[in-house]
Amino acid sequence: MVVVLFVCTGNAARSQMAEGWLKNLKSEFTVLSAGTKPDGLSPQAVKVMKEIGLNIYNQSSKHLDNVEWTKADYAITLCDSANETCVMMDWPETCKRKHWPINDPKSDQEYRDARDEIKKRIEIFLEEF
């Protein structure tokens, strides 16, 4: 089973949306998300994912220390701050790291733009298999 971990500072929006997308598109993967400074699940992220029929309401914001990050086959950071933290971590040799810098959304439209950009990146990621 392939384990994919999405990391963002707050684990509130971008990493949560990425988790929801990948779970929907590749259900046989184990998909996790975490933050370096978790901030709670963003209601706007829940809202824009619900607009396209994906429910992430039951996902939770968690700290990187509270997930089994050492078991990740892929660790994908979605913001520069999280990427800087993850560069300093002792990842297993088998873990492939990727960085997808997605702007921190503020408005509903920016959340939609982030959601759609994340989907595109995930689709490209899946084509690499």
Backbone atoms as SQL, in Angstrom:
CREATE TABLE atoms (id INTEGER PRIMARY KEY, chain TEXT, resi INTEGER, resn TEXT, atom TEXT, x REAL, y REAL, z REAL);
INSERT INTO atoms VALUES
  (1, 'A', 1, 'MET', 'N', 0.855, -1.181, 0.000),
  (2, 'A', 1, 'MET', 'CA', 0.000, 0.000, 0.000),
  (3, 'A', 1, 'MET', 'C', 0.899, 1.241, 0.000),
  (4, 'A', 2, 'VAL', 'N', 0.618, 2.159, -0.885),
  (5, 'A', 2, 'VAL', 'CA', 1.367, 3.410, -0.987),
  (6, 'A', 2, 'VAL', 'C', 0.826, 4.399, 0.042),
  (7, 'A', 3, 'VAL', 'N', 1.724, 5.006, 0.804),
  (8, 'A', 3, 'VAL', 'CA', 1.348, 5.998, 1.813),
  (9, 'A', 3, 'VAL', 'C', 1.793, 7.374, 1.329),
  (10, 'A', 4, 'VAL', 'N', 0.826, 8.294, 1.222),
  (11, 'A', 4, 'VAL', 'CA', 1.100, 9.660, 0.785),
  (12, 'A', 4, 'VAL', 'C', 0.737, 10.607, 1.920),
  (13, 'A', 5, 'LEU', 'N', 1.675, 11.479, 2.256),
  (14, 'A', 5, 'LEU', 'CA', 1.473, 12.469, 3.317),
  (15, 'A', 5, 'LEU', 'C', 1.537, 13.867, 2.718),
  (16, 'A', 6, 'PHE', 'N', 0.500, 14.654, 2.932),
  (17, 'A', 6, 'PHE', 'CA', 0.475, 16.057, 2.527),
  (18, 'A', 6, 'PHE', 'C', 0.745, 16.911, 3.758),
  (19, 'A', 7, 'VAL', 'N', 1.655, 17.874, 3.623),
  (20, 'A', 7, 'VAL', 'CA', 2.038, 18.711, 4.753),
  (21, 'A', 7, 'VAL', 'C', 1.908, 20.181, 4.384),
  (22, 'A', 8, 'CYS', 'N', 1.280, 20.930, 5.271),
  (23, 'A', 8, 'CYS', 'CA', 1.170, 22.376, 5.153),
  (24, 'A', 8, 'CYS', 'C', 1.254, 22.926, 6.572),
  (25, 'A', 9, 'THR', 'N', 1.567, 24.172, 6.719),
  (26, 'A', 9, 'THR', 'CA', 1.781, 24.724, 8.051),
  (27, 'A', 9, 'THR', 'C', 0.586, 24.477, 8.970),
  (28, 'A', 10, 'GLY', 'N', -0.591, 24.965, 8.593),
  (29, 'A', 10, 'GLY', 'CA', -1.753, 24.880, 9.469),
  (30, 'A', 10, 'GLY', 'C', -2.568, 23.606, 9.355),
  (31, 'A', 11, 'ASN', 'N', -2.338, 22.820, 8.297),
  (32, 'A', 11, 'ASN', 'CA', -3.150, 21.633, 8.036),
  (33, 'A', 11, 'ASN', 'C', -4.635, 21.985, 8.146),
  (34, 'A', 12, 'ALA', 'N', -4.959, 23.153, 7.593),
  (35, 'A', 12, 'ALA', 'CA', -6.327, 23.653, 7.671),
  (36, 'A', 12, 'ALA', 'C', -7.046, 23.610, 6.326),
  (37, 'A', 13, 'ALA', 'N', -6.325, 23.879, 5.231),
  (38, 'A', 13, 'ALA', 'CA', -6.992, 24.005, 3.936),
  (39, 'A', 13, 'ALA', 'C', -6.300, 23.203, 2.834),
  (40, 'A', 14, 'ARG', 'N', -5.122, 23.660, 2.393),
  (41, 'A', 14, 'ARG', 'CA', -4.480, 23.044, 1.229),
  (42, 'A', 14, 'ARG', 'C', -4.189, 21.560, 1.436),
  (43, 'A', 15, 'SER', 'N', -3.570, 21.199, 2.540),
  (44, 'A', 15, 'SER', 'CA', -3.260, 19.785, 2.776),
  (45, 'A', 15, 'SER', 'C', -4.537, 18.970, 3.007),
  (46, 'A', 16, 'GLN', 'N', -5.538, 19.601, 3.597),
  (47, 'A', 16, 'GLN', 'CA', -6.825, 18.918, 3.803),
  (48, 'A', 16, 'GLN', 'C', -7.516, 18.653, 2.465),
  (49, 'A', 17, 'MET', 'N', -7.499, 19.661, 1.580),
  (50, 'A', 17, 'MET', 'CA', -8.109, 19.464, 0.265),
  (51, 'A', 17, 'MET', 'C', -7.346, 18.403, -0.520),
  (52, 'A', 18, 'ALA', 'N', -6.011, 18.416, -0.429),
  (53, 'A', 18, 'ALA', 'CA', -5.207, 17.412, -1.124),
  (54, 'A', 18, 'ALA', 'C', -5.533, 16.013, -0.606),
  (55, 'A', 19, 'GLU', 'N', -5.664, 15.883, 0.702),
  (56, 'A', 19, 'GLU', 'CA', -6.038, 14.592, 1.280),
  (57, 'A', 19, 'GLU', 'C', -7.377, 14.132, 0.727),
  (58, 'A', 20, 'GLY', 'N', -8.349, 15.024, 0.704),
  (59, 'A', 20, 'GLY', 'CA', -9.679, 14.678, 0.190),
  (60, 'A', 20, 'GLY', 'C', -9.652, 14.283, -1.277),
  (61, 'A', 21, 'TRP', 'N', -8.913, 15.048, -2.083),
  (62, 'A', 21, 'TRP', 'CA', -8.808, 14.732, -3.514),
  (63, 'A', 21, 'TRP', 'C', -8.201, 13.359, -3.734),
  (64, 'A', 22, 'LEU', 'N', -7.030, 13.107, -3.115),
  (65, 'A', 22, 'LEU', 'CA', -6.344, 11.846, -3.387),
  (66, 'A', 22, 'LEU', 'C', -7.138, 10.658, -2.876),
  (67, 'A', 23, 'LYS', 'N', -7.788, 10.793, -1.733),
  (68, 'A', 23, 'LYS', 'CA', -8.639, 9.704, -1.240),
  (69, 'A', 23, 'LYS', 'C', -9.737, 9.395, -2.252),
  (70, 'A', 24, 'ASN', 'N', -10.270, 10.426, -2.884),
  (71, 'A', 24, 'ASN', 'CA', -11.335, 10.250, -3.866),
  (72, 'A', 24, 'ASN', 'C', -10.808, 9.650, -5.172),
  (73, 'A', 25, 'LEU', 'N', -9.634, 10.083, -5.603),
  (74, 'A', 25, 'LEU', 'CA', -9.108, 9.663, -6.900),
  (75, 'A', 25, 'LEU', 'C', -8.347, 8.335, -6.856),
  (76, 'A', 26, 'LYS', 'N', -7.811, 7.970, -5.713),
  (77, 'A', 26, 'LYS', 'CA', -6.996, 6.743, -5.609),
  (78, 'A', 26, 'LYS', 'C', -7.248, 6.122, -4.242),
  (79, 'A', 27, 'SER', 'N', -8.385, 5.492, -4.097),
  (80, 'A', 27, 'SER', 'CA', -8.814, 5.000, -2.785),
  (81, 'A', 27, 'SER', 'C', -7.923, 3.900, -2.215),
  (82, 'A', 28, 'GLU', 'N', -7.121, 3.250, -3.065),
  (83, 'A', 28, 'GLU', 'CA', -6.263, 2.190, -2.521),
  (84, 'A', 28, 'GLU', 'C', -4.988, 2.727, -1.877),
  (85, 'A', 29, 'PHE', 'N', -4.756, 4.035, -1.940),
  (86, 'A', 29, 'PHE', 'CA', -3.639, 4.656, -1.237),
  (87, 'A', 29, 'PHE', 'C', -4.025, 4.924, 0.215),
  (88, 'A', 30, 'THR', 'N', -3.051, 4.938, 1.099),
  (89, 'A', 30, 'THR', 'CA', -3.258, 5.476, 2.439),
  (90, 'A', 30, 'THR', 'C', -2.856, 6.943, 2.347),
  (91, 'A', 31, 'VAL', 'N', -3.791, 7.821, 2.662),
  (92, 'A', 31, 'VAL', 'CA', -3.561, 9.252, 2.499),
  (93, 'A', 31, 'VAL', 'C', -3.668, 9.942, 3.849),
  (94, 'A', 32, 'LEU', 'N', -2.645, 10.713, 4.177),
  (95, 'A', 32, 'LEU', 'CA', -2.589, 11.450, 5.433),
  (96, 'A', 32, 'LEU', 'C', -2.311, 12.916, 5.152),
  (97, 'A', 33, 'SER', 'N', -2.656, 13.758, 6.100),
  (98, 'A', 33, 'SER', 'CA', -2.235, 15.157, 6.038),
  (99, 'A', 33, 'SER', 'C', -1.886, 15.589, 7.454),
  (100, 'A', 34, 'ALA', 'N', -0.997, 16.566, 7.518),
  (101, 'A', 34, 'ALA', 'CA', -0.563, 17.064, 8.820),
  (102, 'A', 34, 'ALA', 'C', -0.004, 18.468, 8.648),
  (103, 'A', 35, 'GLY', 'N', 0.202, 19.131, 9.788),
  (104, 'A', 35, 'GLY', 'CA', 0.750, 20.480, 9.763),
  (105, 'A', 35, 'GLY', 'C', 1.899, 20.637, 10.735),
  (106, 'A', 36, 'THR', 'N', 2.719, 21.633, 10.474),
  (107, 'A', 36, 'THR', 'CA', 3.804, 21.942, 11.398),
  (108, 'A', 36, 'THR', 'C', 3.288, 22.772, 12.566),
  (109, 'A', 37, 'LYS', 'N', 2.184, 23.491, 12.343),
  (110, 'A', 37, 'LYS', 'CA', 1.493, 24.265, 13.389),
  (111, 'A', 37, 'LYS', 'C', -0.006, 24.161, 13.108),
  (112, 'A', 38, 'PRO', 'N', -0.631, 23.010, 13.407),
  (113, 'A', 38, 'PRO', 'CA', -2.036, 22.800, 13.037),
  (114, 'A', 38, 'PRO', 'C', -2.953, 23.878, 13.588),
  (115, 'A', 39, 'ASP', 'N', -3.917, 24.234, 12.739),
  (116, 'A', 39, 'ASP', 'CA', -4.759, 25.394, 12.997),
  (117, 'A', 39, 'ASP', 'C', -6.249, 25.073, 12.951),
  (118, 'A', 40, 'GLY', 'N', -6.621, 23.809, 12.835),
  (119, 'A', 40, 'GLY', 'CA', -8.033, 23.454, 12.724),
  (120, 'A', 40, 'GLY', 'C', -8.482, 23.422, 11.275),
  (121, 'A', 41, 'LEU', 'N', -9.449, 22.602, 10.972),
  (122, 'A', 41, 'LEU', 'CA', -9.983, 22.455, 9.619),
  (123, 'A', 41, 'LEU', 'C', -10.704, 23.730, 9.196),
  (124, 'A', 42, 'SER', 'N', -10.362, 24.234, 8.026),
  (125, 'A', 42, 'SER', 'CA', -10.966, 25.463, 7.499),
  (126, 'A', 42, 'SER', 'C', -12.386, 25.210, 6.997),
  (127, 'A', 43, 'PRO', 'N', -13.366, 25.959, 7.519),
  (128, 'A', 43, 'PRO', 'CA', -14.737, 25.825, 7.007),
  (129, 'A', 43, 'PRO', 'C', -14.827, 26.164, 5.519),
  (130, 'A', 44, 'GLN', 'N', -13.998, 27.101, 5.044),
  (131, 'A', 44, 'GLN', 'CA', -14.019, 27.444, 3.614),
  (132, 'A', 44, 'GLN', 'C', -13.513, 26.283, 2.765),
  (133, 'A', 45, 'ALA', 'N', -12.516, 25.557, 3.259),
  (134, 'A', 45, 'ALA', 'CA', -12.029, 24.384, 2.528),
  (135, 'A', 45, 'ALA', 'C', -13.134, 23.333, 2.446),
  (136, 'A', 46, 'VAL', 'N', -13.823, 23.110, 3.553),
  (137, 'A', 46, 'VAL', 'CA', -14.945, 22.163, 3.566),
  (138, 'A', 46, 'VAL', 'C', -15.994, 22.597, 2.551),
  (139, 'A', 47, 'LYS', 'N', -16.308, 23.891, 2.542),
  (140, 'A', 47, 'LYS', 'CA', -17.335, 24.439, 1.654),
  (141, 'A', 47, 'LYS', 'C', -16.999, 24.235, 0.179),
  (142, 'A', 48, 'VAL', 'N', -15.770, 24.588, -0.235),
  (143, 'A', 48, 'VAL', 'CA', -15.444, 24.495, -1.658),
  (144, 'A', 48, 'VAL', 'C', -15.269, 23.050, -2.119),
  (145, 'A', 49, 'MET', 'N', -14.876, 22.158, -1.218),
  (146, 'A', 49, 'MET', 'CA', -14.814, 20.745, -1.585),
  (147, 'A', 49, 'MET', 'C', -16.230, 20.170, -1.712),
  (148, 'A', 50, 'LYS', 'N', -17.115, 20.606, -0.844),
  (149, 'A', 50, 'LYS', 'CA', -18.509, 20.145, -0.909),
  (150, 'A', 50, 'LYS', 'C', -19.164, 20.583, -2.229),
  (151, 'A', 51, 'GLU', 'N', -18.754, 21.756, -2.746),
  (152, 'A', 51, 'GLU', 'CA', -19.292, 22.250, -4.017),
  (153, 'A', 51, 'GLU', 'C', -19.060, 21.263, -5.161),
  (154, 'A', 52, 'ILE', 'N', -18.007, 20.458, -5.072),
  (155, 'A', 52, 'ILE', 'CA', -17.705, 19.500, -6.135),
  (156, 'A', 52, 'ILE', 'C', -18.015, 18.062, -5.686),
  (157, 'A', 53, 'GLY', 'N', -18.744, 17.942, -4.595),
  (158, 'A', 53, 'GLY', 'CA', -19.230, 16.644, -4.153),
  (159, 'A', 53, 'GLY', 'C', -18.286, 15.844, -3.264),
  (160, 'A', 54, 'LEU', 'N', -17.243, 16.488, -2.730),
  (161, 'A', 54, 'LEU', 'CA', -16.327, 15.795, -1.824),
  (162, 'A', 54, 'LEU', 'C', -16.498, 16.332, -0.411),
  (163, 'A', 55, 'ASN', 'N', -16.715, 15.423, 0.524),
  (164, 'A', 55, 'ASN', 'CA', -16.923, 15.813, 1.912),
  (165, 'A', 55, 'ASN', 'C', -15.641, 15.580, 2.708),
  (166, 'A', 56, 'ILE', 'N', -15.025, 16.669, 3.177),
  (167, 'A', 56, 'ILE', 'CA', -13.835, 16.538, 4.020),
  (168, 'A', 56, 'ILE', 'C', -14.143, 16.952, 5.462),
  (169, 'A', 57, 'TYR', 'N', -15.407, 17.105, 5.769),
  (170, 'A', 57, 'TYR', 'CA', -15.837, 17.579, 7.085),
  (171, 'A', 57, 'TYR', 'C', -15.296, 16.725, 8.233),
  (172, 'A', 58, 'ASN', 'N', -15.186, 15.422, 8.021),
  (173, 'A', 58, 'ASN', 'CA', -14.745, 14.526, 9.091),
  (174, 'A', 58, 'ASN', 'C', -13.227, 14.421, 9.221),
  (175, 'A', 59, 'GLN', 'N', -12.499, 15.084, 8.334),
  (176, 'A', 59, 'GLN', 'CA', -11.044, 15.102, 8.459),
  (177, 'A', 59, 'GLN', 'C', -10.678, 16.037, 9.605),
  (178, 'A', 60, 'SER', 'N', -9.497, 15.838, 10.166),
  (179, 'A', 60, 'SER', 'CA', -9.101, 16.694, 11.278),
  (180, 'A', 60, 'SER', 'C', -7.701, 17.238, 11.071),
  (181, 'A', 61, 'SER', 'N', -7.477, 18.397, 11.631),
  (182, 'A', 61, 'SER', 'CA', -6.178, 19.053, 11.583),
  (183, 'A', 61, 'SER', 'C', -5.290, 18.422, 12.651),
  (184, 'A', 62, 'LYS', 'N', -4.112, 17.964, 12.227),
  (185, 'A', 62, 'LYS', 'CA', -3.223, 17.309, 13.188),
  (186, 'A', 62, 'LYS', 'C', -1.776, 17.728, 12.981),
  (187, 'A', 63, 'HIS', 'N', -0.997, 17.578, 14.020),
  (188, 'A', 63, 'HIS', 'CA', 0.418, 17.930, 13.976),
  (189, 'A', 63, 'HIS', 'C', 1.197, 16.808, 13.312),
  (190, 'A', 64, 'LEU', 'N', 2.258, 17.175, 12.643),
  (191, 'A', 64, 'LEU', 'CA', 3.129, 16.205, 11.984),
  (192, 'A', 64, 'LEU', 'C', 3.610, 15.129, 12.955),
  (193, 'A', 65, 'ASP', 'N', 3.827, 15.505, 14.209),
  (194, 'A', 65, 'ASP', 'CA', 4.265, 14.534, 15.216),
  (195, 'A', 65, 'ASP', 'C', 3.189, 13.495, 15.543),
  (196, 'A', 66, 'ASN', 'N', 1.941, 13.764, 15.157),
  (197, 'A', 66, 'ASN', 'CA', 0.838, 12.867, 15.490),
  (198, 'A', 66, 'ASN', 'C', 0.411, 11.962, 14.339),
  (199, 'A', 67, 'VAL', 'N', 1.217, 11.917, 13.276),
  (200, 'A', 67, 'VAL', 'CA', 0.964, 10.977, 12.181),
  (201, 'A', 67, 'VAL', 'C', 2.237, 10.150, 11.983),
  (202, 'A', 68, 'GLU', 'N', 2.096, 9.009, 11.373),
  (203, 'A', 68, 'GLU', 'CA', 3.251, 8.138, 11.163),
  (204, 'A', 68, 'GLU', 'C', 4.001, 8.562, 9.896),
  (205, 'A', 69, 'TRP', 'N', 4.621, 9.730, 9.963),
  (206, 'A', 69, 'TRP', 'CA', 5.294, 10.303, 8.795),
  (207, 'A', 69, 'TRP', 'C', 6.475, 9.466, 8.335),
  (208, 'A', 70, 'THR', 'N', 7.066, 8.680, 9.203),
  (209, 'A', 70, 'THR', 'CA', 8.210, 7.853, 8.807),
  (210, 'A', 70, 'THR', 'C', 7.801, 6.693, 7.902),
  (211, 'A', 71, 'LYS', 'N', 6.499, 6.437, 7.807),
  (212, 'A', 71, 'LYS', 'CA', 6.014, 5.366, 6.936),
  (213, 'A', 71, 'LYS', 'C', 5.594, 5.876, 5.559),
  (214, 'A', 72, 'ALA', 'N', 5.748, 7.178, 5.321),
  (215, 'A', 72, 'ALA', 'CA', 5.317, 7.764, 4.050),
  (216, 'A', 72, 'ALA', 'C', 6.227, 7.331, 2.899),
  (217, 'A', 73, 'ASP', 'N', 5.599, 6.964, 1.807),
  (218, 'A', 73, 'ASP', 'CA', 6.330, 6.702, 0.568),
  (219, 'A', 73, 'ASP', 'C', 6.550, 8.015, -0.188),
  (220, 'A', 74, 'TYR', 'N', 5.604, 8.946, -0.004),
  (221, 'A', 74, 'TYR', 'CA', 5.684, 10.278, -0.589),
  (222, 'A', 74, 'TYR', 'C', 5.306, 11.293, 0.473),
  (223, 'A', 75, 'ALA', 'N', 6.086, 12.346, 0.580),
  (224, 'A', 75, 'ALA', 'CA', 5.754, 13.475, 1.453),
  (225, 'A', 75, 'ALA', 'C', 5.691, 14.700, 0.546),
  (226, 'A', 76, 'ILE', 'N', 4.519, 15.301, 0.485),
  (227, 'A', 76, 'ILE', 'CA', 4.296, 16.426, -0.423),
  (228, 'A', 76, 'ILE', 'C', 3.948, 17.658, 0.400),
  (229, 'A', 77, 'THR', 'N', 4.805, 18.663, 0.322),
  (230, 'A', 77, 'THR', 'CA', 4.545, 19.919, 1.021),
  (231, 'A', 77, 'THR', 'C', 3.805, 20.869, 0.078),
  (232, 'A', 78, 'LEU', 'N', 2.915, 21.664, 0.675),
  (233, 'A', 78, 'LEU', 'CA', 2.068, 22.556, -0.111),
  (234, 'A', 78, 'LEU', 'C', 2.315, 24.029, 0.192),
  (235, 'A', 79, 'CYS', 'N', 3.257, 24.312, 1.054),
  (236, 'A', 79, 'CYS', 'CA', 3.634, 25.704, 1.319),
  (237, 'A', 79, 'CYS', 'C', 5.123, 25.751, 1.642),
  (238, 'A', 80, 'ASP', 'N', 5.722, 26.906, 1.412),
  (239, 'A', 80, 'ASP', 'CA', 7.165, 27.051, 1.605),
  (240, 'A', 80, 'ASP', 'C', 7.588, 26.840, 3.048),
  (241, 'A', 81, 'SER', 'N', 6.797, 27.311, 3.988),
  (242, 'A', 81, 'SER', 'CA', 7.143, 27.162, 5.403),
  (243, 'A', 81, 'SER', 'C', 7.220, 25.682, 5.795),
  (244, 'A', 82, 'ALA', 'N', 6.227, 24.913, 5.407),
  (245, 'A', 82, 'ALA', 'CA', 6.244, 23.478, 5.711),
  (246, 'A', 82, 'ALA', 'C', 7.407, 22.795, 5.002),
  (247, 'A', 83, 'ASN', 'N', 7.695, 23.230, 3.790),
  (248, 'A', 83, 'ASN', 'CA', 8.816, 22.653, 3.053),
  (249, 'A', 83, 'ASN', 'C', 10.131, 22.889, 3.795),
  (250, 'A', 84, 'GLU', 'N', 10.314, 24.092, 4.317),
  (251, 'A', 84, 'GLU', 'CA', 11.538, 24.405, 5.072),
  (252, 'A', 84, 'GLU', 'C', 11.668, 23.507, 6.300),
  (253, 'A', 85, 'THR', 'N', 10.568, 23.260, 6.981),
  (254, 'A', 85, 'THR', 'CA', 10.585, 22.368, 8.145),
  (255, 'A', 85, 'THR', 'C', 10.904, 20.941, 7.717),
  (256, 'A', 86, 'CYS', 'N', 10.265, 20.486, 6.659),
  (257, 'A', 86, 'CYS', 'CA', 10.431, 19.096, 6.225),
  (258, 'A', 86, 'CYS', 'C', 11.838, 18.821, 5.687),
  (259, 'A', 87, 'VAL', 'N', 12.484, 19.826, 5.133),
  (260, 'A', 87, 'VAL', 'CA', 13.854, 19.648, 4.641),
  (261, 'A', 87, 'VAL', 'C', 14.770, 19.232, 5.788),
  (262, 'A', 88, 'MET', 'N', 14.481, 19.703, 6.991),
  (263, 'A', 88, 'MET', 'CA', 15.318, 19.438, 8.154),
  (264, 'A', 88, 'MET', 'C', 15.029, 18.086, 8.822),
  (265, 'A', 89, 'MET', 'N', 13.973, 17.404, 8.388),
  (266, 'A', 89, 'MET', 'CA', 13.573, 16.152, 9.033),
  (267, 'A', 89, 'MET', 'C', 14.360, 14.970, 8.473),
  (268, 'A', 90, 'ASP', 'N', 14.446, 13.937, 9.260),
  (269, 'A', 90, 'ASP', 'CA', 15.178, 12.728, 8.885),
  (270, 'A', 90, 'ASP', 'C', 14.220, 11.741, 8.222),
  (271, 'A', 91, 'TRP', 'N', 13.910, 11.976, 6.956),
  (272, 'A', 91, 'TRP', 'CA', 12.975, 11.133, 6.216),
  (273, 'A', 91, 'TRP', 'C', 13.631, 9.795, 5.875),
  (274, 'A', 92, 'PRO', 'N', 12.867, 8.725, 5.843),
  (275, 'A', 92, 'PRO', 'CA', 13.425, 7.440, 5.412),
  (276, 'A', 92, 'PRO', 'C', 13.929, 7.548, 3.964),
  (277, 'A', 93, 'GLU', 'N', 14.934, 6.777, 3.627),
  (278, 'A', 93, 'GLU', 'CA', 15.483, 6.810, 2.267),
  (279, 'A', 93, 'GLU', 'C', 14.450, 6.455, 1.216),
  (280, 'A', 94, 'THR', 'N', 13.453, 5.671, 1.585),
  (281, 'A', 94, 'THR', 'CA', 12.427, 5.232, 0.642),
  (282, 'A', 94, 'THR', 'C', 11.376, 6.304, 0.360),
  (283, 'A', 95, 'CYS', 'N', 11.352, 7.363, 1.151),
  (284, 'A', 95, 'CYS', 'CA', 10.341, 8.424, 0.990),
  (285, 'A', 95, 'CYS', 'C', 10.782, 9.412, -0.085),
  (286, 'A', 96, 'LYS', 'N', 9.909, 9.624, -1.036),
  (287, 'A', 96, 'LYS', 'CA', 10.159, 10.612, -2.086),
  (288, 'A', 96, 'LYS', 'C', 9.473, 11.912, -1.671),
  (289, 'A', 97, 'ARG', 'N', 10.214, 13.013, -1.699),
  (290, 'A', 97, 'ARG', 'CA', 9.655, 14.307, -1.303),
  (291, 'A', 97, 'ARG', 'C', 9.349, 15.149, -2.518),
  (292, 'A', 98, 'LYS', 'N', 8.213, 15.824, -2.463),
  (293, 'A', 98, 'LYS', 'CA', 7.813, 16.755, -3.515),
  (294, 'A', 98, 'LYS', 'C', 7.346, 18.040, -2.846),
  (295, 'A', 99, 'HIS', 'N', 7.494, 19.141, -3.582),
  (296, 'A', 99, 'HIS', 'CA', 7.014, 20.429, -3.079),
  (297, 'A', 99, 'HIS', 'C', 6.118, 21.053, -4.136),
  (298, 'A', 100, 'TRP', 'N', 4.861, 21.287, -3.743),
  (299, 'A', 100, 'TRP', 'CA', 3.889, 21.930, -4.610),
  (300, 'A', 100, 'TRP', 'C', 3.491, 23.254, -3.948),
  (301, 'A', 101, 'PRO', 'N', 4.172, 24.339, -4.238),
  (302, 'A', 101, 'PRO', 'CA', 3.810, 25.611, -3.586),
  (303, 'A', 101, 'PRO', 'C', 2.466, 26.136, -4.097),
  (304, 'A', 102, 'ILE', 'N', 1.490, 26.107, -3.227),
  (305, 'A', 102, 'ILE', 'CA', 0.140, 26.604, -3.534),
  (306, 'A', 102, 'ILE', 'C', -0.103, 27.809, -2.621),
  (307, 'A', 103, 'ASN', 'N', -0.543, 28.922, -3.204),
  (308, 'A', 103, 'ASN', 'CA', -0.797, 30.128, -2.412),
  (309, 'A', 103, 'ASN', 'C', -1.834, 29.862, -1.324),
  (310, 'A', 104, 'ASP', 'N', -1.624, 30.478, -0.177),
  (311, 'A', 104, 'ASP', 'CA', -2.555, 30.372, 0.946),
  (312, 'A', 104, 'ASP', 'C', -3.845, 31.098, 0.578),
  (313, 'A', 105, 'PRO', 'N', -4.950, 30.379, 0.455),
  (314, 'A', 105, 'PRO', 'CA', -6.197, 31.029, 0.034),
  (315, 'A', 105, 'PRO', 'C', -6.815, 31.879, 1.140),
  (316, 'A', 106, 'LYS', 'N', -7.437, 32.958, 0.710),
  (317, 'A', 106, 'LYS', 'CA', -8.134, 33.857, 1.649),
  (318, 'A', 106, 'LYS', 'C', -9.626, 33.955, 1.301),
  (319, 'A', 107, 'SER', 'N', -9.940, 34.213, 0.044),
  (320, 'A', 107, 'SER', 'CA', -11.338, 34.365, -0.383),
  (321, 'A', 107, 'SER', 'C', -11.885, 33.033, -0.884),
  (322, 'A', 108, 'ASP', 'N', -13.203, 32.954, -1.046),
  (323, 'A', 108, 'ASP', 'CA', -13.811, 31.739, -1.589),
  (324, 'A', 108, 'ASP', 'C', -13.214, 31.395, -2.952),
  (325, 'A', 109, 'GLN', 'N', -13.011, 32.401, -3.807),
  (326, 'A', 109, 'GLN', 'CA', -12.457, 32.133, -5.134),
  (327, 'A', 109, 'GLN', 'C', -11.032, 31.602, -5.035),
  (328, 'A', 110, 'GLU', 'N', -10.242, 32.139, -4.130),
  (329, 'A', 110, 'GLU', 'CA', -8.873, 31.631, -3.952),
  (330, 'A', 110, 'GLU', 'C', -8.887, 30.192, -3.430),
  (331, 'A', 111, 'TYR', 'N', -9.861, 29.863, -2.596),
  (332, 'A', 111, 'TYR', 'CA', -10.007, 28.474, -2.146),
  (333, 'A', 111, 'TYR', 'C', -10.356, 27.572, -3.322),
  (334, 'A', 112, 'ARG', 'N', -11.243, 28.030, -4.191),
  (335, 'A', 112, 'ARG', 'CA', -11.595, 27.243, -5.380),
  (336, 'A', 112, 'ARG', 'C', -10.380, 27.071, -6.292),
  (337, 'A', 113, 'ASP', 'N', -9.633, 28.157, -6.476),
  (338, 'A', 113, 'ASP', 'CA', -8.429, 28.090, -7.316),
  (339, 'A', 113, 'ASP', 'C', -7.418, 27.100, -6.739),
  (340, 'A', 114, 'ALA', 'N', -7.214, 27.141, -5.421),
  (341, 'A', 114, 'ALA', 'CA', -6.289, 26.209, -4.765),
  (342, 'A', 114, 'ALA', 'C', -6.791, 24.777, -4.923),
  (343, 'A', 115, 'ARG', 'N', -8.075, 24.569, -4.711),
  (344, 'A', 115, 'ARG', 'CA', -8.691, 23.242, -4.859),
  (345, 'A', 115, 'ARG', 'C', -8.440, 22.683, -6.260),
  (346, 'A', 116, 'ASP', 'N', -8.654, 23.519, -7.273),
  (347, 'A', 116, 'ASP', 'CA', -8.506, 23.066, -8.651),
  (348, 'A', 116, 'ASP', 'C', -7.039, 22.835, -9.020),
  (349, 'A', 117, 'GLU', 'N', -6.138, 23.672, -8.513),
  (350, 'A', 117, 'GLU', 'CA', -4.710, 23.497, -8.749),
  (351, 'A', 117, 'GLU', 'C', -4.215, 22.206, -8.097),
  (352, 'A', 118, 'ILE', 'N', -4.677, 21.939, -6.904),
  (353, 'A', 118, 'ILE', 'CA', -4.288, 20.707, -6.207),
  (354, 'A', 118, 'ILE', 'C', -4.761, 19.491, -6.993),
  (355, 'A', 119, 'LYS', 'N', -5.983, 19.542, -7.514),
  (356, 'A', 119, 'LYS', 'CA', -6.481, 18.413, -8.311),
  (357, 'A', 119, 'LYS', 'C', -5.587, 18.178, -9.520),
  (358, 'A', 120, 'LYS', 'N', -5.220, 19.248, -10.226),
  (359, 'A', 120, 'LYS', 'CA', -4.347, 19.100, -11.397),
  (360, 'A', 120, 'LYS', 'C', -3.022, 18.456, -11.023),
  (361, 'A', 121, 'ARG', 'N', -2.426, 18.908, -9.915),
  (362, 'A', 121, 'ARG', 'CA', -1.138, 18.353, -9.489),
  (363, 'A', 121, 'ARG', 'C', -1.262, 16.887, -9.086),
  (364, 'A', 122, 'ILE', 'N', -2.363, 16.539, -8.443),
  (365, 'A', 122, 'ILE', 'CA', -2.584, 15.144, -8.059),
  (366, 'A', 122, 'ILE', 'C', -2.759, 14.277, -9.300),
  (367, 'A', 123, 'GLU', 'N', -3.487, 14.771, -10.288),
  (368, 'A', 123, 'GLU', 'CA', -3.665, 13.993, -11.518),
  (369, 'A', 123, 'GLU', 'C', -2.323, 13.745, -12.213),
  (370, 'A', 124, 'ILE', 'N', -1.457, 14.748, -12.248),
  (371, 'A', 124, 'ILE', 'CA', -0.108, 14.580, -12.811),
  (372, 'A', 124, 'ILE', 'C', 0.689, 13.579, -11.983),
  (373, 'A', 125, 'PHE', 'N', 0.607, 13.718, -10.665),
  (374, 'A', 125, 'PHE', 'CA', 1.280, 12.794, -9.747),
  (375, 'A', 125, 'PHE', 'C', 0.855, 11.348, -10.026),
  (376, 'A', 126, 'LEU', 'N', -0.446, 11.125, -10.211),
  (377, 'A', 126, 'LEU', 'CA', -0.960, 9.777, -10.457),
  (378, 'A', 126, 'LEU', 'C', -0.523, 9.235, -11.821),
  (379, 'A', 127, 'GLU', 'N', -0.344, 10.117, -12.790),
  (380, 'A', 127, 'GLU', 'CA', 0.137, 9.682, -14.112),
  (381, 'A', 127, 'GLU', 'C', 1.556, 9.152, -14.038),
  (382, 'A', 128, 'GLU', 'N', 2.322, 9.589, -13.040),
  (383, 'A', 128, 'GLU', 'CA', 3.713, 9.148, -12.883),
  (384, 'A', 128, 'GLU', 'C', 3.801, 7.693, -12.446),
  (385, 'A', 129, 'PHE', 'N', 2.724, 7.122, -11.986),
  (386, 'A', 129, 'PHE', 'CA', 2.758, 5.728, -11.536),
  (387, 'A', 129, 'PHE', 'C', 2.776, 4.849, -12.732);
